[in-house]
Amino acid sequence: MIVFRVLLPVFYGMTAALYAVHFFSEDRPVERFLTPALGVTLLLHAGWLTLHTIQYAHFPMASPAEVFSVIAFATALIYLWIESMIAVKTTGLFILLVATIFQTISSLTISQIAKIDPILQSPLFGVHTGAAILGYASIAISSLYALLYLVLFYDIKGSRFSVFFNQLPSLEVLDTMNTKAASAGFTFLTLAIVLGTIWIEIAYGRLIMLDWKIVVAFLTWLIFGTLVLSKYLLGWSGKRIAYLSLTGFATVLISLTVVNYFLTSFHRFY
């Protein structure tokens, strides 16, 4: 397994480097290699996650290092889905840098866990947690597109023609990418909440609604539900969608930091 610990950050780093060359090059000479490189990296990572789950008989959520690796995989996977739909690759550098950082931290800090919480061996819990991570990864990508949108918007408004103006796609495309990621985040978060409700009922015999992690998850779900409905029913776009996306991501950061370490009760498994 140590081979994967070395190979995964290397492959993510090499893929991010290819996207960097693509971003800063005028003639885009490496464009045809980008998606295959990302696909190979994701296949390698999926193989490691599968082997790890089989070998240690638990979903990889038993330590922060395992969580970071799953986040890296989810982030890259959601980005590949968006890239395949929009056919724009100049934003991949920013997404894959995030994935590379998370996987590098994971590879440097991961170790064998002596005692595994039995909850982590539940298939339903694994699907619930996987949906939550895919949701949060989608939301993180949405917020990054929102930030890029605002940077480009104010560049254009201020008549500043920076590298972002020259290399990023149009505001309309960034708004579309933001919406796609936000819609995926809302969908996966909805699935996570539904499965989590079922799992709590099975595991504890009653619903537990007053856990801060659940409260913040519902708040995030409401924000992104509002975003999706406003986009498709009210025709919102541009800055309003971008700021709403960043607001939703702020609640995710609160959940992952303050709530995770100081306020949660039964959601801590390591």
C-alpha positions in Angstrom: 0.0 0.0 0.0 3.0 2.3 0.5 3.4 2.4 -3.3 0.0 4.1 -3.6 0.9 6.6 -0.9 3.8 7.7 -3.1 2.2 7.4 -6.5 -1.1 9.2 -5.7 0.4 12.7 -4.9 2.9 12.3 -7.7 0.1 11.6 -10.2 -2.1 14.4 -8.9 0.9 16.8 -9.0 1.8 15.8 -12.6 -1.8 16.1 -13.7 -2.1 19.6 -12.1 1.2 20.5 -13.8 -0.3 19.5 -17.2 -3.3 21.7 -16.5 -1.0 24.5 -15.5 0.9 24.3 -18.8 -2.5 24.3 -20.6 -3.6 27.4 -18.6 -0.5 29.5 -19.3 0.1 28.4 -22.9 -1.3 30.3 -25.9 -1.5 27.3 -28.2 -2.7 24.8 -25.6 -0.2 22.0 -26.8 -1.1 19.6 -24.0 -4.8 19.8 -24.1 -5.3 16.3 -25.6 -3.4 14.8 -22.7 -5.4 16.4 -19.9 -8.5 14.3 -19.6 -6.7 11.0 -20.1 -4.1 12.0 -17.4 -6.9 12.9 -15.0 -8.7 9.6 -15.8 -5.6 7.5 -15.1 -5.1 9.4 -11.8 -8.7 8.8 -10.7 -8.5 5.1 -11.7 -5.4 4.7 -9.6 -7.0 6.4 -6.7 -10.2 4.4 -7.0 -8.0 1.2 -6.9 -6.4 2.4 -3.7 -9.7 3.2 -2.0 -11.1 -0.2 -3.0 -8.0 -2.1 -1.8 -7.9 -0.1 1.4 -11.6 -0.8 2.1 -11.2 -4.5 1.5 -7.9 -4.8 3.5 -9.0 -2.9 6.6 -12.8 -3.7 6.3 -14.0 -0.2 6.8 -14.9 2.9 4.7 -11.8 5.2 4.6 -13.1 7.6 7.3 -11.2 6.3 10.3 -8.7 9.2 10.5 -8.3 12.7 9.1 -5.7 11.4 6.7 -8.2 8.9 5.2 -10.8 11.7 5.0 -8.4 13.9 3.1 -7.7 11.2 0.5 -11.5 10.7 -0.1 -12.0 14.5 -0.4 -9.1 14.6 -3.0 -10.8 11.8 -5.0 -14.2 13.4 -4.8 -13.0 16.8 -5.8 -11.2 15.5 -8.9 -14.1 13.2 -9.8 -16.7 16.0 -9.7 -14.4 18.3 -11.7 -14.0 15.6 -14.4 -17.8 15.4 -14.6 -18.1 19.2 -15.0 -15.3 19.3 -17.6 -17.0 16.6 -19.7 -20.2 18.5 -19.7 -18.8 22.0 -20.4 -15.8 21.0 -22.4 -13.7 23.8 -20.8 -10.4 22.8 -19.3 -8.7 26.1 -18.3 -10.1 26.0 -14.8 -8.8 22.5 -14.0 -5.5 23.8 -12.6 -7.3 25.4 -9.6 -9.4 22.4 -8.8 -6.5 19.9 -9.1 -4.2 22.0 -7.0 -6.7 21.6 -4.2 -6.9 17.8 -4.8 -3.1 17.5 -4.9 -2.8 19.3 -1.6 -5.3 17.1 0.1 -3.8 13.9 -1.2 -0.3 15.0 -0.3 -1.3 15.7 3.3 -3.1 12.3 3.4 -0.1 10.4 2.0 2.3 12.1 4.5 0.2 11.5 7.6 -1.8 8.3 7.0 -1.0 5.3 9.2 -2.7 2.0 10.2 -5.5 2.5 12.7 -5.3 0.2 15.7 -9.0 0.4 16.6 -11.8 1.0 14.1 -15.2 2.3 15.2 -17.7 -0.5 14.2 -20.0 2.2 12.6 -17.4 2.7 9.8 -18.0 -0.9 8.7 -21.7 -0.3 8.0 -22.4 -0.2 4.2 -25.3 2.3 4.7 -23.0 4.6 6.7 -20.4 4.3 3.9 -22.9 5.4 1.2 -24.2 8.2 3.5 -20.7 9.5 4.1 -19.6 9.1 0.5 -22.6 11.2 -0.6 -21.8 13.8 2.0 -18.2 14.1 0.8 -19.2 14.3 -2.9 -21.7 17.0 -1.8 -19.1 19.0 0.0 -16.5 18.6 -2.8 -19.1 19.8 -5.3 -19.8 22.8 -3.1 -16.1 23.6 -2.7 -15.7 23.5 -6.5 -18.8 25.7 -6.9 -17.3 28.3 -4.5 -14.0 28.2 -6.5 -15.9 28.9 -9.7 -17.8 31.7 -7.9 -14.5 33.2 -6.8 -13.1 33.0 -10.3 -16.3 34.6 -11.6 -16.0 37.5 -9.3 -12.3 38.0 -10.0 -12.9 38.1 -13.7 -16.0 40.3 -13.3 -14.2 42.9 -11.4 -11.2 42.7 -13.8 -13.5 43.5 -16.7 -15.3 46.2 -14.7 -12.0 47.8 -13.8 -10.6 47.4 -17.3 -7.7 45.3 -15.9 -6.6 42.7 -18.3 -4.7 40.2 -16.1 -3.9 36.6 -16.7 -7.4 35.7 -15.5 -8.9 37.8 -18.3 -6.7 36.2 -20.9 -7.0 32.6 -19.9 -10.3 32.0 -18.0 -13.5 31.2 -19.9 -16.2 33.8 -20.2 -18.4 35.0 -17.3 -21.3 33.1 -18.7 -19.3 29.8 -18.8 -18.0 30.3 -15.2 -21.6 31.0 -14.1 -22.7 27.8 -15.8 -19.8 25.8 -14.2 -20.7 27.3 -10.8 -24.3 26.2 -11.2 -23.5 22.7 -12.3 -21.2 22.2 -9.3 -23.8 23.7 -6.9 -26.6 21.5 -8.4 -24.4 18.4 -7.8 -23.6 19.6 -4.3 -27.3 20.0 -3.5 -28.2 16.6 -5.0 -25.5 14.7 -3.1 -26.2 16.6 0.1 -29.9 15.7 -0.2 -29.0 12.1 -0.6 -26.6 12.3 2.4 -29.3 13.8 4.6 -31.9 11.2 3.6 -29.5 8.3 4.1 -28.3 9.8 7.3 -31.8 10.0 8.7 -32.4 6.3 7.9 -29.0 5.3 9.4 -29.7 7.3 12.6 -33.0 5.6 13.0 -31.4 2.1 12.5 -28.4 2.8 14.7 -30.0 4.7 17.6 -33.7 3.8 17.3 -34.7 7.5 17.2 -34.0 10.6 15.2 -31.3 12.9 16.5 -31.8 16.4 15.1 -30.1 18.6 17.7 -26.5 17.8 16.7 -24.8 20.9 15.4 -23.4 19.0 12.4 -26.9 18.2 11.3 -28.1 21.7 11.9 -25.3 23.2 9.8 -25.8 20.5 7.1 -29.5 21.5 6.8 -28.5 25.2 6.6 -26.0 24.4 3.8 -28.7 22.4 2.1 -31.2 25.3 2.3 -28.6 27.8 0.9 -27.8 25.6 -2.1 -31.5 24.7 -2.6 -32.2 28.4 -2.7 -29.4 28.8 -5.2 -30.6 26.1 -7.5 -34.2 27.2 -7.4 -33.3 30.9 -7.9 -31.2 29.9 -10.9 -33.7 27.8 -12.7 -37.0 29.3 -11.6 -36.2 33.0 -11.0 -33.4 33.3 -13.6 -30.8 34.5 -11.2 -27.2 34.5 -12.5 -23.9 36.2 -12.1 -22.9 37.9 -8.9 -26.0 36.9 -6.9 -25.4 33.2 -7.6 -21.6 33.6 -6.9 -22.1 35.3 -3.5 -24.8 32.8 -2.6 -22.4 30.0 -3.4 -19.6 31.5 -1.3 -22.1 31.9 1.6 -22.9 28.2 1.4 -19.2 27.3 1.3 -18.7 29.4 4.5 -21.2 27.1 6.3 -19.3 24.0 5.1 -16.0 25.5 6.5 -17.8 26.1 9.8 -19.0 22.5 9.8 -15.5 21.1 9.0 -13.7 23.2 11.6 -15.7 24.7 14.5 -18.4 22.0 14.5 -16.2 19.0 13.8 -13.8 19.8 16.6 -15.8 21.6 19.3 -19.6 21.0 18.9 -20.4 17.6 17.3 -21.4 14.6 19.4 -22.0 11.3 17.6 -20.4 12.4 14.3 -16.9 11.9 15.5 -15.4 8.6 14.6 -11.6 9.0 15.2 
